[in-house]
Amino acid sequence: MDQFMILSVHDDEDKQRVIKTLINENALFLYGHGWYPSEVMEYYKEQKNNFGKYKIIYWTDIDTYHIEER
């Protein structure tokens, strides 16, 4: 059975709170281009909102993935 969760985010401050919570839980932020979670993190860095270290995950082929700390 497919399961998913919807979380409403009310404003940018609320979005940043959710990001901090995910980082504290060691969530993996998908790496890619085109507003992937990793690009949202880079956007916040450019805006001088630094959340500290976080982890990204990306695949180099169908069977190989990499996890990096940024």
All heavy atoms as a GROMACS GRO file, in nm:
protein
  611
    1MET      N    1   0.084  -0.117   0.000
    1MET     CA    2   0.000   0.000   0.000
    1MET      C    3   0.089   0.124   0.000
    1MET      O    4   0.181   0.135   0.079
    1MET     CB    5  -0.090  -0.001   0.124
    1MET     CG    6  -0.172   0.124   0.135
    1MET     SD    7  -0.265   0.148   0.290
    1MET     CE    8  -0.311  -0.010   0.343
    2ASP      N    9   0.062   0.217  -0.089
    2ASP     CA   10   0.136   0.343  -0.093
    2ASP      C   11   0.091   0.432   0.022
    2ASP      O   12  -0.028   0.444   0.048
    2ASP     CB   13   0.113   0.417  -0.225
    2ASP     CG   14   0.180   0.346  -0.341
    2ASP    OD1   15   0.275   0.271  -0.317
    2ASP    OD2   16   0.136   0.367  -0.455
    3GLN      N   17   0.190   0.493   0.086
    3GLN     CA   18   0.159   0.587   0.193
    3GLN      C   19   0.235   0.715   0.169
    3GLN      O   20   0.348   0.713   0.121
    3GLN     CB   21   0.198   0.530   0.329
    3GLN     CG   22   0.119   0.408   0.367
    3GLN     CD   23   0.159   0.358   0.505
    3GLN    OE1   24   0.222   0.426   0.583
    3GLN    NE2   25   0.120   0.235   0.534
    4PHE      N   26   0.174   0.827   0.200
    4PHE     CA   27   0.242   0.955   0.188
    4PHE      C   28   0.182   1.051   0.289
    4PHE      O   29   0.077   1.025   0.349
    4PHE     CB   30   0.230   1.011   0.047
    4PHE     CG   31   0.089   1.035   0.001
    4PHE    CD1   32   0.030   1.159   0.020
    4PHE    CD2   33   0.016   0.934  -0.060
    4PHE    CE1   34  -0.101   1.181  -0.020
    4PHE    CE2   35  -0.114   0.956  -0.100
    4PHE     CZ   36  -0.173   1.079  -0.081
    5MET      N   37   0.253   1.161   0.309
    5MET     CA   38   0.209   1.261   0.405
    5MET      C   39   0.211   1.397   0.336
    5MET      O   40   0.300   1.425   0.258
    5MET     CB   41   0.304   1.263   0.524
    5MET     CG   42   0.267   1.364   0.629
    5MET     SD   43   0.382   1.363   0.768
    5MET     CE   44   0.508   1.472   0.705
    6ILE      N   45   0.114   1.478   0.366
    6ILE     CA   46   0.111   1.615   0.317
    6ILE      C   47   0.130   1.707   0.437
    6ILE      O   48   0.062   1.692   0.539
    6ILE     CB   49  -0.022   1.646   0.246
    6ILE    CG1   50  -0.038   1.557   0.123
    6ILE    CG2   51  -0.030   1.794   0.211
    6ILE    CD1   52  -0.173   1.568   0.056
    7LEU      N   53   0.224   1.798   0.425
    7LEU     CA   54   0.251   1.894   0.531
    7LEU      C   55   0.236   2.034   0.474
    7LEU      O   56   0.309   2.072   0.383
    7LEU     CB   57   0.393   1.874   0.586
    7LEU     CG   58   0.439   1.973   0.692
    7LEU    CD1   59   0.356   1.955   0.820
    7LEU    CD2   60   0.586   1.952   0.722
    8SER      N   61   0.141   2.107   0.524
    8SER     CA   62   0.121   2.244   0.479
    8SER      C   63   0.227   2.334   0.541
    8SER      O   64   0.254   2.326   0.660
    8SER     CB   65  -0.018   2.294   0.519
    8SER     OG   66  -0.118   2.218   0.457
    9VAL      N   67   0.285   2.419   0.458
    9VAL     CA   68   0.384   2.515   0.503
    9VAL      C   69   0.324   2.654   0.482
    9VAL      O   70   0.282   2.688   0.372
    9VAL     CB   71   0.517   2.500   0.425
    9VAL    CG1   72   0.617   2.604   0.469
    9VAL    CG2   73   0.572   2.359   0.444
   10HIS      N   74   0.319   2.732   0.588
   10HIS     CA   75   0.244   2.858   0.585
   10HIS      C   76   0.324   2.977   0.533
   10HIS      O   77   0.267   3.066   0.472
   10HIS     CB   78   0.189   2.888   0.724
   10HIS     CG   79   0.105   2.775   0.776
   10HIS    ND1   80  -0.020   2.744   0.726
   10HIS    CD2   81   0.130   2.683   0.871
   10HIS    CE1   82  -0.068   2.639   0.788
   10HIS    NE2   83   0.020   2.599   0.877
   11ASP      N   84   0.453   2.979   0.558
   11ASP     CA   85   0.535   3.091   0.512
   11ASP      C   86   0.681   3.046   0.510
   11ASP      O   87   0.712   2.931   0.540
   11ASP     CB   88   0.516   3.215   0.600
   11ASP     CG   89   0.544   3.190   0.748
   11ASP    OD1   90   0.616   3.094   0.781
   11ASP    OD2   91   0.493   3.266   0.830
   12ASP      N   92   0.770   3.136   0.472
   12ASP     CA   93   0.911   3.101   0.460
   12ASP      C   94   0.971   3.062   0.594
   12ASP      O   95   1.052   2.970   0.602
   12ASP     CB   96   0.990   3.216   0.397
   12ASP     CG   97   1.126   3.171   0.351
   12ASP    OD1   98   1.133   3.080   0.265
   12ASP    OD2   99   1.227   3.223   0.405
   13GLU      N  100   0.932   3.128   0.700
   13GLU     CA  101   0.982   3.094   0.834
   13GLU      C  102   0.942   2.951   0.871
   13GLU      O  103   1.021   2.875   0.926
   13GLU     CB  104   0.927   3.193   0.936
   13GLU     CG  105   0.982   3.172   1.076
   13GLU     CD  106   0.930   3.276   1.173
   13GLU    OE1  107   0.922   3.395   1.135
   13GLU    OE2  108   0.899   3.238   1.287
   14ASP      N  109   0.819   2.914   0.839
   14ASP     CA  110   0.772   2.779   0.865
   14ASP      C  111   0.849   2.678   0.780
   14ASP      O  112   0.885   2.570   0.828
   14ASP     CB  113   0.622   2.772   0.835
   14ASP     CG  114   0.556   2.647   0.891
   14ASP    OD1  115   0.606   2.592   0.991
   14ASP    OD2  116   0.452   2.605   0.836
   15LYS      N  117   0.877   2.712   0.655
   15LYS     CA  118   0.955   2.624   0.567
   15LYS      C  119   1.094   2.600   0.625
   15LYS      O  120   1.143   2.488   0.628
   15LYS     CB  121   0.966   2.684   0.427
   15LYS     CG  122   1.037   2.592   0.329
   15LYS     CD  123   1.062   2.658   0.196
   15LYS     CE  124   0.935   2.698   0.128
   15LYS     NZ  125   0.956   2.760  -0.004
   16GLN      N  126   1.157   2.706   0.675
   16GLN     CA  127   1.289   2.692   0.734
   16GLN      C  128   1.286   2.608   0.860
   16GLN      O  129   1.378   2.530   0.886
   16GLN     CB  130   1.349   2.830   0.762
   16GLN     CG  131   1.383   2.905   0.633
   16GLN     CD  132   1.448   3.037   0.659
   16GLN    OE1  133   1.533   3.049   0.746
   16GLN    NE2  134   1.409   3.139   0.584
   17ARG      N  135   1.179   2.618   0.937
   17ARG     CA  136   1.163   2.535   1.057
   17ARG      C  137   1.157   2.388   1.017
   17ARG      O  138   1.220   2.302   1.079
   17ARG     CB  139   1.037   2.574   1.133
   17ARG     CG  140   1.013   2.492   1.260
   17ARG     CD  141   0.873   2.512   1.316
   17ARG     NE  142   0.767   2.480   1.221
   17ARG     CZ  143   0.728   2.356   1.191
   17ARG    NH1  144   0.788   2.252   1.245
   17ARG    NH2  145   0.630   2.336   1.104
   18VAL      N  146   1.082   2.357   0.911
   18VAL     CA  147   1.071   2.219   0.863
   18VAL      C  148   1.207   2.169   0.815
   18VAL      O  149   1.247   2.056   0.846
   18VAL     CB  150   0.965   2.208   0.750
   18VAL    CG1  151   0.969   2.071   0.685
   18VAL    CG2  152   0.826   2.237   0.805
   19ILE      N  153   1.281   2.252   0.743
   19ILE     CA  154   1.414   2.213   0.695
   19ILE      C  155   1.505   2.181   0.812
   19ILE      O  156   1.576   2.079   0.813
   19ILE     CB  157   1.474   2.322   0.605
   19ILE    CG1  158   1.398   2.328   0.472
   19ILE    CG2  159   1.623   2.299   0.583
   19ILE    CD1  160   1.434   2.448   0.385
   20LYS      N  161   1.506   2.265   0.914
   20LYS     CA  162   1.590   2.241   1.032
   20LYS      C  163   1.551   2.110   1.100
   20LYS      O  164   1.638   2.033   1.142
   20LYS     CB  165   1.576   2.357   1.132
   20LYS     CG  166   1.644   2.483   1.085
   20LYS     CD  167   1.618   2.598   1.182
   20LYS     CE  168   1.673   2.727   1.126
   20LYS     NZ  169   1.639   2.842   1.210
   21THR      N  170   1.423   2.083   1.109
   21THR     CA  171   1.376   1.958   1.168
   21THR      C  172   1.425   1.839   1.088
   21THR      O  173   1.474   1.739   1.144
   21THR     CB  174   1.222   1.956   1.178
   21THR    OG1  175   1.180   2.066   1.259
   21THR    CG2  176   1.171   1.826   1.237
   22LEU      N  177   1.415   1.847   0.955
   22LEU     CA  178   1.463   1.737   0.870
   22LEU      C  179   1.612   1.715   0.885
   22LEU      O  180   1.660   1.601   0.891
   22LEU     CB  181   1.428   1.766   0.724
   22LEU     CG  182   1.279   1.758   0.689
   22LEU    CD1  183   1.254   1.813   0.549
   22LEU    CD2  184   1.228   1.616   0.702
   23ILE      N  185   1.689   1.823   0.889
   23ILE     CA  186   1.835   1.810   0.908
   23ILE      C  187   1.865   1.742   1.040
   23ILE      O  188   1.951   1.652   1.048
   23ILE     CB  189   1.903   1.948   0.898
   23ILE    CG1  190   1.897   1.999   0.755
   23ILE    CG2  191   2.048   1.941   0.947
   23ILE    CD1  192   1.940   2.143   0.738
   24ASN      N  193   1.797   1.782   1.147
   24ASN     CA  194   1.819   1.722   1.279
   24ASN      C  195   1.784   1.573   1.280
   24ASN      O  196   1.837   1.498   1.362
   24ASN     CB  197   1.739   1.795   1.386
   24ASN     CG  198   1.796   1.932   1.416
   24ASN    OD1  199   1.914   1.957   1.396
   24ASN    ND2  200   1.712   2.021   1.463
   25GLU      N  201   1.696   1.531   1.190
   25GLU     CA  202   1.658   1.390   1.179
   25GLU      C  203   1.745   1.314   1.078
   25GLU      O  204   1.716   1.199   1.046
   25GLU     CB  205   1.510   1.378   1.140
   25GLU     CG  206   1.415   1.428   1.247
   25GLU     CD  207   1.419   1.345   1.374
   25GLU    OE1  208   1.437   1.222   1.364
   25GLU    OE2  209   1.403   1.404   1.482
   26ASN      N  210   1.850   1.381   1.026
   26ASN     CA  211   1.941   1.321   0.927
   26ASN      C  212   1.871   1.285   0.797
   26ASN      O  213   1.905   1.185   0.732
   26ASN     CB  214   2.014   1.199   0.983
   26ASN     CG  215   2.119   1.238   1.083
   26ASN    OD1  216   2.193   1.335   1.060
   26ASN    ND2  217   2.128   1.167   1.193
   27ALA      N  218   1.775   1.365   0.758
   27ALA     CA  219   1.707   1.343   0.630
   27ALA      C  220   1.806   1.362   0.515
   27ALA      O  221   1.904   1.436   0.527
   27ALA     CB  222   1.592   1.442   0.615
   28LEU      N  223   1.781   1.295   0.405
   28LEU     CA  224   1.860   1.310   0.284
   28LEU      C  225   1.785   1.401   0.188
   28LEU      O  226   1.666   1.380   0.162
   28LEU     CB  227   1.885   1.174   0.218
   28LEU     CG  228   1.958   1.071   0.304
   28LEU    CD1  229   1.962   0.938   0.232
   28LEU    CD2  230   2.098   1.119   0.336
   29PHE      N  231   1.853   1.503   0.136
   29PHE     CA  232   1.794   1.596   0.041
   29PHE      C  233   1.836   1.553  -0.100
   29PHE      O  234   1.956   1.548  -0.130
   29PHE     CB  235   1.840   1.739   0.071
   29PHE     CG  236   1.786   1.791   0.201
   29PHE    CD1  237   1.849   1.761   0.320
   29PHE    CD2  238   1.671   1.867   0.204
   29PHE    CE1  239   1.799   1.807   0.441
   29PHE    CE2  240   1.620   1.914   0.323
   29PHE     CZ  241   1.684   1.884   0.443
   30LEU      N  242   1.741   1.522  -0.185
   30LEU     CA  243   1.770   1.476  -0.320
   30LEU      C  244   1.847   1.582  -0.397
   30LEU      O  245   1.810   1.699  -0.399
   30LEU     CB  246   1.640   1.443  -0.393
   30LEU     CG  247   1.655   1.387  -0.535
   30LEU    CD1  248   1.733   1.256  -0.533
   30LEU    CD2  249   1.519   1.366  -0.596
   31TYR      N  250   1.957   1.540  -0.460
   31TYR     CA  251   2.041   1.630  -0.538
   31TYR      C  252   1.994   1.632  -0.682
   31TYR      O  253   1.961   1.528  -0.738
   31TYR     CB  254   2.187   1.585  -0.533
   31TYR     CG  255   2.276   1.673  -0.618
   31TYR    CD1  256   2.321   1.794  -0.569
   31TYR    CD2  257   2.311   1.635  -0.746
   31TYR    CE1  258   2.401   1.876  -0.646
   31TYR    CE2  259   2.391   1.716  -0.825
   31TYR     CZ  260   2.436   1.836  -0.775
   31TYR     OH  261   2.514   1.918  -0.851
   32GLY      N  262   1.991   1.749  -0.741
   32GLY     CA  263   1.955   1.764  -0.881
   32GLY      C  264   1.941   1.909  -0.916
   32GLY      O  265   1.974   1.998  -0.837
   33HIS      N  266   1.893   1.936  -1.034
   33HIS     CA  267   1.874   2.073  -1.082
   33HIS      C  268   1.728   2.093  -1.118
   33HIS      O  269   1.662   2.003  -1.168
   33HIS     CB  270   1.964   2.100  -1.203
   33HIS     CG  271   2.109   2.078  -1.171
   33HIS    ND1  272   2.181   2.167  -1.096
   33HIS    CD2  273   2.193   1.977  -1.202
   33HIS    CE1  274   2.305   2.123  -1.083
   33HIS    NE2  275   2.314   2.007  -1.147
   34GLY      N  276   1.678   2.212  -1.093
   34GLY     CA  277   1.539   2.243  -1.122
   34GLY      C  278   1.452   2.244  -0.998
   34GLY      O  279   1.343   2.191  -0.997
   35TRP      N  280   1.502   2.304  -0.891
   35TRP     CA  281   1.435   2.315  -0.762
   35TRP      C  282   1.420   2.182  -0.690
   35TRP      O  283   1.322   2.156  -0.623
   35TRP     CB  284   1.302   2.390  -0.773
   35TRP     CG  285   1.327   2.534  -0.788
   35TRP    CD1  286   1.320   2.606  -0.902
   35TRP    CD2  287   1.371   2.626  -0.686
   35TRP    NE1  288   1.356   2.736  -0.879
   35TRP    CE2  289   1.388   2.751  -0.747
   35TRP    CE3  290   1.398   2.614  -0.550
   35TRP    CZ2  291   1.430   2.863  -0.676
   35TRP    CZ3  292   1.440   2.725  -0.481
   35TRP    CH2  293   1.455   2.847  -0.543
   36TYR      N  294   1.521   2.098  -0.705
   36TYR     CA  295   1.532   1.981  -0.619
   36TYR      C  296   1.558   2.030  -0.478
   36TYR      O  297   1.601   2.144  -0.458
   36TYR     CB  298   1.649   1.893  -0.663
   36TYR     CG  299   1.617   1.800  -0.777
   36TYR    CD1  300   1.606   1.846  -0.907
   36TYR    CD2  301   1.598   1.665  -0.753
   36TYR    CE1  302   1.578   1.760  -1.011
   36TYR    CE2  303   1.569   1.578  -0.856
   36TYR     CZ  304   1.560   1.626  -0.985
   36TYR     OH  305   1.531   1.541  -1.087
   37PRO      N  306   1.536   1.947  -0.375
   37PRO     CA  307   1.564   1.991  -0.239
   37PRO      C  308   1.705   2.047  -0.219
   37PRO      O  309   1.723   2.145  -0.147
   37PRO     CB  310   1.541   1.865  -0.156
   37PRO     CG  311   1.436   1.790  -0.232
   37PRO     CD  312   1.473   1.814  -0.378
   38SER      N  313   1.804   1.989  -0.287
   38SER     CA  314   1.940   2.041  -0.272
   38SER      C  315   1.952   2.182  -0.327
   38SER      O  316   2.028   2.264  -0.274
   38SER     CB  317   2.041   1.949  -0.343
   38SER     OG  318   2.018   1.947  -0.483
   39GLU      N  319   1.879   2.214  -0.430
   39GLU     CA  320   1.883   2.350  -0.485
   39GLU      C  321   1.812   2.449  -0.393
   39GLU      O  322   1.853   2.565  -0.385
   39GLU     CB  323   1.823   2.354  -0.625
   39GLU     CG  324   1.917   2.296  -0.728
   39GLU     CD  325   1.888   2.345  -0.867
   39GLU    OE1  326   1.772   2.378  -0.898
   39GLU    OE2  327   1.982   2.352  -0.946
   40VAL      N  328   1.709   2.406  -0.325
   40VAL     CA  329   1.644   2.492  -0.226
   40VAL      C  330   1.745   2.526  -0.116
   40VAL      O  331   1.755   2.642  -0.074
   40VAL     CB  332   1.517   2.426  -0.168
   40VAL    CG1  333   1.460   2.507  -0.053
   40VAL    CG2  334   1.413   2.405  -0.277
   41MET      N  335   1.822   2.428  -0.074
   41MET     CA  336   1.924   2.452   0.028
   41MET      C  337   2.029   2.552  -0.022
   41MET      O  338   2.071   2.642   0.051
   41MET     CB  339   1.990   2.321   0.070
   41MET     CG  340   1.894   2.222   0.134
   41MET     SD  341   1.813   2.284   0.280
   41MET     CE  342   1.947   2.270   0.397
   42GLU      N  343   2.071   2.539  -0.147
   42GLU     CA  344   2.168   2.633  -0.204
   42GLU      C  345   2.108   2.773  -0.213
   42GLU      O  346   2.176   2.873  -0.188
   42GLU     CB  347   2.215   2.585  -0.341
   42GLU     CG  348   2.304   2.463  -0.337
   42GLU     CD  349   2.432   2.486  -0.258
   42GLU    OE1  350   2.495   2.594  -0.273
   42GLU    OE2  351   2.469   2.396  -0.181
   43TYR      N  352   1.981   2.782  -0.247
   43TYR     CA  353   1.913   2.911  -0.253
   43TYR      C  354   1.918   2.979  -0.116
   43TYR      O  355   1.950   3.097  -0.105
   43TYR     CB  356   1.768   2.892  -0.297
   43TYR     CG  357   1.682   3.013  -0.273
   43TYR    CD1  358   1.686   3.121  -0.360
   43TYR    CD2  359   1.597   3.020  -0.164
   43TYR    CE1  360   1.608   3.234  -0.338
   43TYR    CE2  361   1.519   3.131  -0.141
   43TYR     CZ  362   1.525   3.238  -0.229
   43TYR     OH  363   1.448   3.349  -0.206
   44TYR      N  364   1.887   2.903  -0.012
   44TYR     CA  365   1.891   2.961   0.123
   44TYR      C  366   2.032   3.004   0.161
   44TYR      O  367   2.050   3.105   0.228
   44TYR     CB  368   1.833   2.865   0.226
   44TYR     CG  369   1.683   2.870   0.232
   44TYR    CD1  370   1.607   2.756   0.210
   44TYR    CD2  371   1.616   2.988   0.259
   44TYR    CE1  372   1.469   2.761   0.214
   44TYR    CE2  373   1.478   2.994   0.263
   44TYR     CZ  374   1.406   2.881   0.241
   44TYR     OH  375   1.269   2.887   0.245
   45LYS      N  376   2.132   2.928   0.121
   45LYS     CA  377   2.271   2.969   0.147
   45LYS      C  378   2.300   3.104   0.083
   45LYS      O  379   2.362   3.191   0.144
   45LYS     CB  380   2.370   2.866   0.094
   45LYS     CG  381   2.394   2.749   0.184
   45LYS     CD  382   2.506   2.665   0.126
   45LYS     CE  383   2.533   2.543   0.207
   45LYS     NZ  384   2.639   2.462   0.148
   46GLU      N  385   2.256   3.122  -0.040
   46GLU     CA  386   2.276   3.249  -0.110
   46GLU      C  387   2.203   3.363  -0.040
   46GLU      O  388   2.247   3.478  -0.047
   46GLU     CB  389   2.228   3.238  -0.255
   46GLU     CG  390   2.312   3.149  -0.341
   46GLU     CD  391   2.252   3.122  -0.478
   46GLU    OE1  392   2.145   3.180  -0.509
   46GLU    OE2  393   2.309   3.042  -0.553
   47GLN      N  394   2.094   3.332   0.029
   47GLN     CA  395   2.018   3.432   0.102
   47GLN      C  396   2.073   3.452   0.245
   47GLN      O  397   2.010   3.519   0.326
   47GLN     CB  398   1.870   3.391   0.109
   47GLN     CG  399   1.805   3.371  -0.023
   47GLN     CD  400   1.809   3.495  -0.109
   47GLN    OE1  401   1.776   3.603  -0.064
   47GLN    NE2  402   1.852   3.480  -0.233
   48LYS      N  403   2.188   3.390   0.272
   48LYS     CA  404   2.254   3.399   0.404
   48LYS      C  405   2.177   3.327   0.515
   48LYS      O  406   2.190   3.360   0.632
   48LYS     CB  407   2.280   3.545   0.446
   48LYS     CG  408   2.352   3.627   0.342
   48LYS     CD  409   2.491   3.573   0.315
   48LYS     CE  410   2.562   3.666   0.218
   48LYS     NZ  411   2.646   3.600   0.124
   49ASN      N  412   2.096   3.228   0.478
   49ASN     CA  413   2.028   3.142   0.575
   49ASN      C  414   2.099   3.009   0.575
   49ASN      O  415   2.071   2.923   0.494
   49ASN     CB  416   1.880   3.121   0.538
   49ASN     CG  417   1.801   3.246   0.548
   49ASN    OD1  418   1.820   3.324   0.641
   49ASN    ND2  419   1.712   3.269   0.454
   50ASN      N  420   2.194   2.993   0.664
   50ASN     CA  421   2.274   2.872   0.667
   50ASN      C  422   2.220   2.780   0.776
   50ASN      O  423   2.212   2.818   0.892
   50ASN     CB  424   2.420   2.907   0.692
   50ASN     CG  425   2.511   2.788   0.669
   50ASN    OD1  426   2.466   2.676   0.656
   50ASN    ND2  427   2.639   2.815   0.667
   51PHE      N  428   2.186   2.658   0.739
   51PHE     CA  429   2.133   2.560   0.832
   51PHE      C  430   2.242   2.469   0.888
   51PHE      O  431   2.212   2.374   0.959
   51PHE     CB  432   2.026   2.475   0.764
   51PHE     CG  433   1.908   2.554   0.717
   51PHE    CD1  434   1.891   2.582   0.582
   51PHE    CD2  435   1.816   2.603   0.806
   51PHE    CE1  436   1.782   2.655   0.538
   51PHE    CE2  437   1.707   2.677   0.764
   51PHE     CZ  438   1.690   2.703   0.629
   52GLY      N  439   2.365   2.492   0.852
   52GLY     CA  440   2.472   2.402   0.893
   52GLY      C  441   2.484   2.288   0.794
   52GLY      O  442   2.438   2.295   0.681
   53LYS      N  443   2.544   2.180   0.839
   53LYS     CA  444   2.568   2.065   0.751
   53LYS      C  445   2.439   1.987   0.729
   53LYS      O  446   2.358   1.972   0.818
   53LYS     CB  447   2.676   1.976   0.809
   53LYS     CG  448   2.810   2.044   0.813
   53LYS     CD  449   2.918   1.950   0.855
   53LYS     CE  450   3.048   2.030   0.858
   53LYS     NZ  451   3.160   1.954   0.816
   54TYR      N  452   2.424   1.939   0.606
   54TYR     CA  453   2.310   1.855   0.570
   54TYR      C  454   2.359   1.751   0.470
   54TYR      O  455   2.469   1.761   0.417
   54TYR     CB  456   2.195   1.937   0.513
   54TYR     CG  457   2.229   2.013   0.386
   54TYR    CD1  458   2.201   1.958   0.262
   54TYR    CD2  459   2.290   2.138   0.392
   54TYR    CE1  460   2.233   2.024   0.146
   54TYR    CE2  461   2.322   2.206   0.276
   54TYR     CZ  462   2.293   2.149   0.153
   54TYR     OH  463   2.325   2.216   0.038
   55LYS      N  464   2.279   1.650   0.445
   55LYS     CA  465   2.319   1.540   0.356
   55LYS      C  466   2.237   1.542   0.228
   55LYS      O  467   2.119   1.573   0.229
   55LYS     CB  468   2.301   1.406   0.426
   55LYS     CG  469   2.393   1.391   0.546
   55LYS     CD  470   2.370   1.260   0.616
   55LYS     CE  471   2.459   1.252   0.739
   55LYS     NZ  472   2.432   1.132   0.816
   56ILE      N  473   2.305   1.507   0.118
   56ILE     CA  474   2.237   1.492  -0.011
   56ILE      C  475   2.256   1.348  -0.058
   56ILE      O  476   2.349   1.279  -0.017
   56ILE     CB  477   2.291   1.589  -0.118
   56ILE    CG1  478   2.439   1.563  -0.148
   56ILE    CG2  479   2.269   1.733  -0.078
   56ILE    CD1  480   2.487   1.624  -0.277
   57ILE      N  481   2.166   1.305  -0.145
   57ILE     CA  482   2.176   1.173  -0.206
   57ILE      C  483   2.157   1.190  -0.356
   57ILE      O  484   2.076   1.272  -0.400
   57ILE     CB  485   2.072   1.075  -0.147
   57ILE    CG1  486   2.093   0.934  -0.203
   57ILE    CG2  487   1.931   1.125  -0.167
   57ILE    CD1  488   2.013   0.826  -0.130
   58TYR      N  489   2.237   1.115  -0.432
   58TYR     CA  490   2.222   1.116  -0.578
   58TYR      C  491   2.268   0.982  -0.634
   58TYR      O  492   2.343   0.909  -0.570
   58TYR     CB  493   2.298   1.233  -0.642
   58TYR     CG  494   2.448   1.228  -0.622
   58TYR    CD1  495   2.531   1.170  -0.717
   58TYR    CD2  496   2.506   1.283  -0.509
   58TYR    CE1  497   2.668   1.166  -0.698
   58TYR    CE2  498   2.642   1.280  -0.490
   58TYR     CZ  499   2.723   1.221  -0.585
   58TYR     OH  500   2.859   1.216  -0.566
   59TRP      N  501   2.219   0.952  -0.753
   59TRP     CA  502   2.252   0.826  -0.819
   59TRP      C  503   2.343   0.853  -0.938
   59TRP      O  504   2.322   0.949  -1.012
   59TRP     CB  505   2.125   0.758  -0.869
   59TRP     CG  506   2.047   0.691  -0.760
   59TRP    CD1  507   2.043   0.558  -0.735
   59TRP    CD2  508   1.964   0.753  -0.662
   59TRP    NE1  509   1.962   0.532  -0.628
   59TRP    CE2  510   1.912   0.651  -0.580
   59TRP    CE3  511   1.928   0.884  -0.631
   59TRP    CZ2  512   1.828   0.674  -0.473
   59TRP    CZ3  513   1.843   0.909  -0.525
   59TRP    CH2  514   1.795   0.804  -0.448
   60THR      N  515   2.442   0.764  -0.958
   60THR     CA  516   2.528   0.773  -1.076
   60THR      C  517   2.490   0.668  -1.180
   60THR      O  518   2.530   0.678  -1.295
   60THR     CB  519   2.676   0.759  -1.040
   60THR    OG1  520   2.694   0.642  -0.961
   60THR    CG2  521   2.723   0.882  -0.962
   61ASP      N  522   2.417   0.566  -1.139
   61ASP     CA  523   2.356   0.471  -1.231
   61ASP      C  524   2.244   0.400  -1.155
   61ASP      O  525   2.220   0.429  -1.039
   61ASP     CB  526   2.457   0.373  -1.292
   61ASP     CG  527   2.525   0.283  -1.192
   61ASP    OD1  528   2.456   0.225  -1.105
   61ASP    OD2  529   2.649   0.270  -1.198
   62ILE      N  530   2.180   0.308  -1.219
   62ILE     CA  531   2.060   0.246  -1.162
   62ILE      C  532   2.087   0.175  -1.028
   62ILE      O  533   1.999   0.163  -0.944
   62ILE     CB  534   1.994   0.151  -1.264
   62ILE    CG1  535   1.853   0.117  -1.220
   62ILE    CG2  536   2.078   0.028  -1.287
   62ILE    CD1  537   1.768   0.055  -1.329
   63ASP      N  538   2.210   0.128  -1.008
   63ASP     CA  539   2.242   0.052  -0.888
   63ASP      C  540   2.335   0.125  -0.790
   63ASP      O  541   2.368   0.070  -0.686
   63ASP     CB  542   2.308  -0.081  -0.926
   63ASP     CG  543   2.215  -0.171  -1.005
   63ASP    OD1  544   2.096  -0.180  -0.966
   63ASP    OD2  545   2.259  -0.231  -1.104
   64THR      N  546   2.380   0.245  -0.825
   64THR     CA  547   2.480   0.312  -0.743
   64THR      C  548   2.433   0.448  -0.696
   64THR      O  549   2.400   0.534  -0.779
   64THR     CB  550   2.612   0.329  -0.823
   64THR    OG1  551   2.651   0.202  -0.877
   64THR    CG2  552   2.723   0.382  -0.735
   65TYR      N  553   2.430   0.465  -0.567
   65TYR     CA  554   2.395   0.596  -0.513
   65TYR      C  555   2.507   0.646  -0.423
   65TYR      O  556   2.590   0.569  -0.376
   65TYR     CB  557   2.261   0.592  -0.437
   65TYR     CG  558   2.264   0.510  -0.311
   65TYR    CD1  559   2.298   0.567  -0.188
   65TYR    CD2  560   2.231   0.376  -0.312
   65TYR    CE1  561   2.301   0.492  -0.072
   65TYR    CE2  562   2.233   0.300  -0.197
   65TYR     CZ  563   2.268   0.359  -0.076
   65TYR     OH  564   2.271   0.284   0.037
   66HIS      N  565   2.508   0.775  -0.400
   66HIS     CA  566   2.609   0.838  -0.316
   66HIS      C  567   2.539   0.930  -0.217
   66HIS      O  568   2.442   0.997  -0.252
   66HIS     CB  569   2.706   0.922  -0.402
   66HIS     CG  570   2.771   0.841  -0.510
   66HIS    ND1  571   2.884   0.768  -0.490
   66HIS    CD2  572   2.734   0.819  -0.638
   66HIS    CE1  573   2.917   0.706  -0.602
   66HIS    NE2  574   2.827   0.736  -0.694
   67ILE      N  575   2.592   0.932  -0.096
   67ILE     CA  576   2.543   1.024   0.006
   67ILE      C  577   2.661   1.112   0.046
   67ILE      O  578   2.769   1.062   0.076
   67ILE     CB  579   2.488   0.948   0.128
   67ILE    CG1  580   2.367   0.864   0.088
   67ILE    CG2  581   2.453   1.046   0.241
   67ILE    CD1  582   2.315   0.773   0.197
   68GLU      N  583   2.640   1.244   0.042
   68GLU     CA  584   2.744   1.339   0.079
   68GLU      C  585   2.692   1.436   0.183
   68GLU      O  586   2.574   1.469   0.183
   68GLU     CB  587   2.788   1.420  -0.042
   68GLU     CG  588   2.859   1.342  -0.149
   68GLU     CD  589   2.900   1.430  -0.267
   68GLU    OE1  590   2.882   1.553  -0.261
   68GLU    OE2  591   2.948   1.374  -0.366
   69GLU      N  592   2.783   1.481   0.266
   69GLU     CA  593   2.748   1.587   0.361
   69GLU      C  594   2.795   1.718   0.303
   69GLU      O  595   2.905   1.730   0.250
   69GLU     CB  596   2.815   1.561   0.495
   69GLU     CG  597   2.767   1.652   0.604
   69GLU     CD  598   2.815   1.608   0.741
   69GLU    OE1  599   2.932   1.637   0.772
   69GLU    OE2  600   2.737   1.544   0.812
   70ARG      N  601   2.711   1.818   0.308
   70ARG     CA  602   2.743   1.950   0.253
   70ARG      C  603   2.753   2.051   0.363
   70ARG      O  604   2.693   2.045   0.462
   70ARG     CB  605   2.636   1.996   0.154
   70ARG     CG  606   2.624   1.908   0.032
   70ARG     CD  607   2.718   1.958  -0.072
   70ARG     NE  608   2.733   1.869  -0.183
   70ARG     CZ  609   2.694   1.895  -0.307
   70ARG    NH1  610   2.635   2.006  -0.337
   70ARG    NH2  611   2.717   1.809  -0.403
   0.00000   0.00000   0.00000
